[in-house]
Amino acid sequence: MIRRLVALVLVLAVAAALLLALWPQVLDLEREWPLAQLVSFRGAAAVVAVGLAVVLFVVGLVARPVRSLAASIAVLLLVFGAVSGGVVGARGLGRDAFVEASPGDVTVLSWNTLGGAPGAAAIAELAVAEGAEVVSLPETDDVVAQAVADAMGVAGLPMARFTVTYDDVPTSKPTSMLVSTALGEYTVARDEAGAAVETTPAMPSLVATPVSGTGPTFIAAHPAAPVRADMDEWRDGLGYLADACRTGDVIMAGDFNATLDHMADMGRAGGALGRCRDAAVATANGGVGTWPTDLPPLLGTTIDHVMATRQWLPTGFRVVTDHDEAGSDHRPVVAQLSPTGA
């Protein structure tokens, strides 16, 4: 009797733990350590759960005293794996077909370059090949960004370069952005000392606004990573980006260090973050992992995004998977956005 009671308690505990790992949103824990980390890798979690279930079924076959317990936990793991895989599938397993571009469309490329590791030539080559008019480059300094802009200019795509840094934060890394001069003149807000106005804590997100007041605001997003010591900064960074996307005409792209699960309850009017919609999900690509490059795309986590307010309709998106050996641990993402006239 006592053994059965212990087994029941153990099964219930496993069920509760798997439920929290599967859907921490049920208790508003999706942005709390360690569940924020666990929910990031749904594809990998599904594979691991199914593998453990198989092991438990084998254990149950050869160890009769624990057969019932092993089978019960194995079934829970199979359910967890199936639902986790189903969520990835529902968000999209990859569809890289682009609608033929129309006048007014904007192509956005985002690539966290890990300090410019792929080299300016490789970054520019990709940007030119995609015809990018906006290039978001988290973890890229002004030297590399300027070299990319120069190379794109030689290729017939003149770009304005912007870079922001937090010089008083030793662990901070610069964020750069290139904007096609064909889109008009843009500027980045700076204080009286010439430093960029702080945006996301710990890591800078670059906000470029049109000088004329007409046109979208472009944001190169890069909040802090959700490591245990920086959870508050990470949450505040996501909050800043959500607020930046609540009104106006906004296009955001970058390394958000967050999946759609982490953004639960941060969207409004159908948006994933603020009023911004996620271009990957809108084009059936939301389950394709962008980090790290040493995991297959469907086992990685989707933390690099392109998002936009209702003034823009995603008409194409892809996660670039043929640059995994370029040096960065992030995959580039490319989105085509068409104006809606809203």
C-alpha positions in Angstrom: 0.0 0.0 0.0 2.7 2.4 1.0 4.7 1.6 -2.2 1.6 2.3 -4.3 1.1 5.7 -2.5 4.7 6.6 -3.1 4.5 5.7 -6.8 1.3 7.8 -7.1 2.9 10.8 -5.5 6.0 10.4 -7.8 3.8 10.2 -10.9 1.8 13.3 -9.9 5.1 15.2 -9.2 6.5 14.2 -12.6 3.2 15.3 -14.2 3.3 18.6 -12.5 6.9 19.2 -13.4 6.3 18.3 -17.1 3.2 20.6 -17.2 5.3 23.5 -15.9 8.1 22.8 -18.4 5.6 22.5 -21.2 3.5 25.5 -20.4 4.8 27.7 -17.6 2.4 30.4 -18.7 -0.3 28.5 -16.7 1.3 30.0 -13.6 2.9 33.1 -15.2 6.3 31.6 -14.8 7.5 31.9 -18.4 9.9 34.7 -17.5 11.2 33.1 -14.3 14.4 31.1 -13.9 14.7 28.2 -14.7 11.5 27.7 -16.5 12.3 30.5 -19.0 15.3 28.4 -20.0 13.5 25.1 -20.1 10.7 26.3 -22.4 13.1 27.7 -24.9 14.0 24.4 -26.6 10.7 22.8 -27.4 12.0 20.7 -30.2 15.0 19.4 -28.3 12.8 18.8 -25.3 10.4 16.7 -27.4 13.2 14.5 -28.6 14.7 14.0 -25.1 11.3 13.2 -23.7 10.5 10.5 -26.3 14.0 9.0 -25.8 13.5 8.8 -22.0 10.1 7.3 -22.5 11.6 4.5 -24.6 14.2 3.9 -22.0 11.5 3.6 -19.3 9.5 1.2 -21.3 12.5 -1.0 -21.7 13.2 -0.7 -17.9 9.6 -1.7 -17.2 9.9 -4.8 -19.4 13.0 -6.1 -17.6 12.2 -4.9 -14.0 8.7 -6.1 -13.1 8.6 -4.3 -9.6 8.7 -0.9 -11.2 6.8 -1.8 -14.4 3.7 0.2 -13.6 5.6 3.2 -12.4 8.0 3.2 -15.4 5.1 2.9 -17.8 3.1 5.7 -16.2 6.0 8.1 -16.4 6.8 7.0 -19.9 3.3 7.8 -21.0 3.6 11.2 -19.4 6.8 11.8 -21.3 5.3 10.7 -24.6 2.4 13.2 -24.1 4.9 15.9 -23.2 6.9 15.2 -26.3 3.9 15.1 -28.6 2.5 18.4 -27.3 6.0 20.1 -27.4 6.5 18.9 -31.0 2.9 20.0 -31.8 3.6 23.5 -30.6 6.7 23.7 -32.8 4.8 22.4 -35.8 1.9 24.8 -35.2 4.3 27.7 -35.3 5.8 26.6 -38.6 8.4 24.2 -39.7 9.8 26.3 -42.5 8.3 27.8 -45.6 10.7 30.1 -47.5 8.5 31.1 -50.4 8.4 34.9 -50.9 5.7 36.8 -52.6 7.0 38.8 -55.6 8.1 42.1 -54.2 6.1 45.2 -54.9 7.0 48.9 -54.7 7.1 50.0 -51.1 8.1 46.6 -49.8 11.0 46.5 -47.2 13.4 43.6 -46.9 14.9 43.2 -43.4 18.0 41.2 -42.5 18.9 40.5 -39.0 22.1 38.7 -37.8 23.7 38.6 -34.4 27.3 38.4 -35.7 29.0 37.5 -32.4 31.4 40.4 -32.6 31.5 40.5 -36.4 32.9 36.9 -36.5 31.7 36.1 -40.1 33.6 39.1 -41.4 32.3 42.2 -43.1 32.6 40.7 -46.6 30.4 37.7 -45.7 27.8 39.9 -44.0 27.6 42.3 -46.9 27.5 39.5 -49.4 24.4 38.1 -47.7 22.8 41.5 -47.4 23.3 42.3 -51.0 22.1 38.9 -52.1 18.9 39.4 -50.2 18.5 43.0 -51.3 18.2 44.1 -47.7 17.1 47.7 -47.1 17.4 47.4 -43.3 20.2 45.3 -41.6 20.0 44.7 -37.9 23.4 43.7 -36.5 23.5 43.0 -32.7 26.9 42.4 -31.3 28.5 44.3 -34.2 30.7 47.3 -33.7 30.9 50.5 -35.8 34.1 49.4 -37.6 32.5 46.1 -38.9 29.2 47.8 -39.6 30.8 50.6 -41.6 32.8 48.1 -43.6 29.5 46.3 -44.4 27.9 49.6 -45.4 30.8 50.4 -47.6 30.7 47.1 -49.4 26.9 47.4 -49.9 27.4 50.9 -51.3 29.9 49.5 -53.9 27.3 46.9 -54.8 24.8 49.7 -55.5 23.0 49.6 -52.2 24.0 52.8 -50.3 23.3 52.5 -46.6 23.4 54.8 -43.6 25.2 53.3 -40.6 24.2 53.6 -36.9 25.9 52.1 -33.9 25.1 52.4 -30.2 27.1 51.3 -27.2 26.8 51.5 -23.4 30.4 52.6 -22.6 29.6 52.5 -18.9 28.6 48.9 -18.9 31.7 46.7 -19.2 29.8 43.6 -20.3 27.7 45.4 -22.9 28.2 44.8 -26.6 27.4 47.3 -29.4 24.4 47.1 -31.6 24.5 48.4 -35.2 22.0 49.0 -37.9 22.1 49.9 -41.6 19.3 51.7 -43.3 19.0 52.2 -47.0 19.4 55.9 -48.0 16.4 55.2 -50.4 14.2 55.1 -47.3 15.0 58.6 -46.3 17.2 60.2 -43.6 17.2 58.5 -40.2 18.6 59.5 -36.8 19.3 58.0 -33.4 18.5 59.9 -30.3 21.5 61.0 -28.2 21.9 62.9 -25.0 23.8 66.2 -24.6 27.1 64.3 -24.2 26.6 62.6 -27.5 25.8 59.2 -26.0 22.9 57.1 -27.3 19.8 57.4 -25.1 19.5 54.2 -23.0 16.9 51.7 -24.3 17.1 48.1 -23.1 19.1 47.6 -19.9 22.6 46.1 -20.0 22.5 45.6 -23.8 21.6 48.4 -26.2 18.7 48.2 -28.7 19.1 50.8 -31.4 16.1 53.0 -32.3 16.2 54.9 -35.6 13.5 57.4 -36.4 12.8 59.2 -39.7 14.0 62.8 -39.7 11.0 63.9 -41.7 8.6 62.2 -39.3 7.2 60.1 -42.2 8.1 56.4 -42.3 8.5 53.5 -39.9 10.7 53.6 -36.8 13.3 50.9 -37.1 14.5 49.1 -34.0 17.6 46.8 -33.8 16.6 44.8 -30.8 19.0 43.2 -28.4 17.9 42.9 -24.7 20.1 41.1 -22.2 20.2 37.3 -22.2 18.1 35.5 -19.6 21.1 34.2 -17.5 20.3 33.9 -13.8 22.1 37.0 -12.8 20.4 39.2 -15.5 16.8 38.0 -15.3 15.5 41.5 -14.2 17.4 43.2 -17.0 16.1 40.7 -19.5 12.5 41.1 -18.4 12.8 44.9 -18.4 14.3 44.8 -21.9 11.4 42.8 -23.2 9.1 45.3 -21.5 10.8 48.2 -23.2 10.5 46.6 -26.6 6.8 45.8 -26.0 6.2 49.4 -25.1 8.1 50.6 -28.1 5.7 48.6 -30.3 2.4 49.7 -28.8 1.8 52.7 -31.0 2.9 54.1 -34.3 4.6 52.5 -37.3 7.4 50.2 -36.1 9.6 47.5 -37.6 11.8 45.6 -35.1 14.5 43.1 -35.9 17.2 41.5 -33.9 18.2 39.0 -31.3 15.4 39.3 -28.7 16.9 36.5 -26.5 13.3 35.4 -26.1 10.8 33.0 -27.8 7.1 33.5 -28.3 6.6 31.6 -25.0 8.5 34.3 -23.1 6.3 37.0 -24.7 3.1 35.5 -23.5 0.7 38.3 -22.2 3.1 41.0 -23.6 1.1 41.3 -26.9 -1.9 43.5 -27.7 -4.4 43.4 -30.6 -3.0 40.1 -31.9 0.6 41.2 -31.6 3.4 38.9 -30.2 5.1 41.9 -28.5 3.1 45.0 -28.0 1.2 45.5 -31.2 4.0 44.0 -33.3 3.3 40.7 -35.1 6.0 38.1 -35.6 6.9 37.6 -39.3 8.1 34.1 -38.8 4.8 32.8 -37.3 2.8 34.7 -40.0 4.7 32.8 -42.7 4.9 29.3 -41.1 8.5 29.6 -40.0 8.0 30.2 -36.2 9.3 26.8 -35.2 12.6 27.0 -37.0 15.5 27.6 -34.5 17.9 30.5 -34.9 20.3 29.7 -32.1 22.6 27.9 -31.6 24.0 27.0 -35.0 25.5 23.7 -33.7 22.0 22.3 -33.2 19.7 21.4 -36.1 17.2 24.2 -36.8 14.2 22.2 -35.5 16.0 21.5 -32.2 17.3 25.0 -31.6 15.4 27.9 -30.1 13.8 30.7 -32.0 15.1 34.0 -30.4 15.9 36.0 -33.5 12.8 37.8 -34.9 11.5 40.3 -37.3 8.3 42.0 -36.0 6.2 44.8 -37.3 3.0 46.7 -36.5 -0.2 46.5 -38.6 1.2 48.9 -41.2 3.2 45.9 -42.5 2.3 42.5 -43.8 4.9 39.7 -43.8 5.1 38.4 -47.4 8.2 36.3 -47.0 10.5 35.0 -44.3 13.3 32.5 -44.0 15.9 31.4 -41.5 19.2 31.3 -43.3 20.7 27.9 -42.6 23.6 27.8 -45.1 25.8 30.2 -43.0 26.1 27.9 -39.9 29.9 27.6 -40.3 30.4 31.4 -40.8 31.5 32.0 -37.2 28.4 33.3 -35.4 26.3 31.2 -33.1 23.1 32.8 -34.5 21.5 32.1 -37.9 20.5 35.2 -39.9 16.8 35.8 -40.6 15.4 37.6 -43.6 11.8 39.0 -43.9 10.0 40.8 -46.6 7.3 43.2 -45.4 4.7 44.8 -47.6 2.8 48.1 -46.6 -0.8 47.5 -45.8 -1.9 51.2 -46.0 -3.3 50.9 -42.4 
